[in-house]
Amino acid sequence: MEDFGRVKVLLDLFREKVKWTLYNRLKESGWIGNYDDVSPELLWNQKEQKVEVWVIDSDRFTHILNTDDKCITEVRAALKEVYRFSGDIVFIRYPF
């Protein structure tokens, strides 16, 4: 996950695997965005040794994703399948 170039090459495949689960959970929680608005980005946090999953510009919805076992499980499974990564993750609010 530290190789940003490799992450980018496989990002669309990762997104395909998690997009529907994330979208459904956000909609269930009252989010009014569209399916196409769910486009997770991945960033390796060297200091904390975990993958940051940037999904949405909202602290409220980011908290919901971080406490949802199904979303966490789906993202971890996709990271393992696509990137062979099996470490910690955290959903992070888009910084912009």
C-alpha positions in Angstrom: 0.0 0.0 0.0 3.0 2.3 0.3 3.5 2.2 -3.5 1.1 5.0 -4.7 1.6 4.1 -8.3 0.4 0.5 -7.7 -2.5 1.7 -5.7 -3.7 4.0 -8.5 -3.4 1.2 -11.1 -5.7 -1.1 -9.2 -8.0 1.6 -7.7 -10.9 1.2 -10.1 -11.0 -2.6 -9.4 -11.1 -1.9 -5.7 -13.9 0.7 -6.1 -16.0 -1.8 -8.0 -15.8 -4.2 -5.1 -16.8 -1.8 -2.3 -18.9 1.0 -4.0 -22.3 -0.6 -3.7 -21.9 -1.5 0.0 -20.6 2.0 0.9 -23.3 3.7 -1.1 -26.1 1.6 0.5 -24.9 2.3 4.0 -24.6 6.0 3.3 -28.1 6.1 1.8 -29.6 4.2 4.8 -28.1 6.9 7.0 -29.8 9.7 5.2 -27.1 10.8 2.8 -28.5 12.4 -0.4 -25.6 11.9 -2.8 -25.6 9.8 -5.9 -24.1 6.4 -6.6 -21.4 8.0 -8.8 -20.4 10.3 -5.9 -19.0 7.3 -4.0 -15.5 7.1 -5.3 -13.2 6.0 -2.5 -9.5 7.1 -2.5 -6.8 5.2 -0.6 -3.8 6.6 1.2 -1.2 4.8 3.2 -0.7 6.4 6.6 2.9 5.7 7.4 2.8 7.0 10.9 -0.2 4.9 12.0 0.6 2.0 9.7 -2.9 1.8 8.3 -4.8 2.5 5.1 -7.0 5.6 5.1 -10.1 5.2 3.0 -11.4 8.6 1.9 -15.1 8.4 0.9 -17.1 11.4 1.8 -16.8 15.0 3.0 -18.7 14.6 6.2 -17.7 13.8 9.8 -21.1 12.3 10.5 -21.1 9.9 7.6 -17.4 9.0 8.1 -18.2 8.1 11.7 -21.1 5.9 10.5 -18.7 4.0 8.1 -16.1 3.6 10.8 -18.7 1.9 13.1 -20.3 -0.3 10.5 -19.0 -3.9 10.6 -20.3 -4.8 7.2 -18.5 -1.8 5.5 -15.3 -2.5 7.3 -15.4 -6.2 6.5 -16.2 -5.5 2.8 -13.4 -3.0 2.5 -10.9 -5.2 4.2 -11.8 -8.1 1.9 -11.4 -6.0 -1.2 -8.1 -4.7 0.0 -6.9 -8.2 0.6 -8.1 -9.4 -2.8 -7.0 -6.5 -4.9 -3.8 -5.4 -3.0 -3.0 -8.4 -0.8 -3.2 -6.0 2.2 -4.6 -7.3 5.5 -3.8 -4.5 7.9 -5.8 -1.9 9.7 -8.1 0.6 7.9 -9.9 3.8 8.9 -12.4 5.8 7.0 -11.3 9.5 6.7 -13.3 12.6 5.8 -12.1 14.1 2.5 -9.9 17.0 3.5 -11.3 19.3 0.8 
